[in-house]
C-alpha cells in the first residue's frame, strides 16, 4: 500500500507536504450535503453529535480523505496522458 502524502523540498530548502486528491466532484457534493445535514440535525436536537458533520465537510473542502488512503480507494477520475515522443 502506498501513502498519498508527498514531501517535497523546494529551492529554498523548505519542506512542503502535498496530498494527492482522492475525492471526485460527485463525492465532494455528497460530503458537503451530508455534513450540512448532520450539523443541522445536531443543532436541532441540541446534541454534540452534530460536530461530526465537520468531518465530511473538511474532507470535501481539502479534496482528500485519509480513510480512502488507508483502504486504497480513490473516486477521483484518472486522466490518461500520452507520452511525448522524443
HELIX and SHEET records of a PDB file:
HELIX    1   1 UNK A   25  UNK A   44  1                                  20    
HELIX    2   2 UNK A   48  UNK A   52  5                                   5    
HELIX    3   3 UNK A   53  UNK A   62  1                                  10    
HELIX    4   4 UNK A   66  UNK A   71  1                                   6    
SHEET    1   A 2 UNK A   5  UNK A   9  0                                        
SHEET    2   A 2 UNK A  15  UNK A  19 -1                                        
END                                                                             
